[in-house]
Amino acid sequence: MSVIETVEANGQIFLGKEYAGKTVMVEETEPGVWVVKLGQFIPDSERWLHDPIAQAKLDEAIAWAEMTPARDNLIEIEAAVNGR
């Protein structure tokens, strides 16, 4: 499908109400040629979470947290963490 749109004075174009609030990636493949892709994107600050090694460590930590009951005694927890 091709649509001809006019770029507004503020630099915006109208893609349609069905795309309102959606995230898009706009890639300029060459001057004046844009590819617009709809999708979900990972912020740079969260990209490390998707690294396989980090994901494995997170999965291990979540599994441990699910199987380990919460403790109320902070002094015992501090001693365990500090190796006392």
Secondary structure, 3 states (H helix, E strand, C coil): CCCCCCCCCCCCCCCCHHHCCCCEEEEEEECCEEEEEECCCCCHHHHHHHCHHHHHHHHHHHHHHHHCCCCCCHHHHHHHHCCC
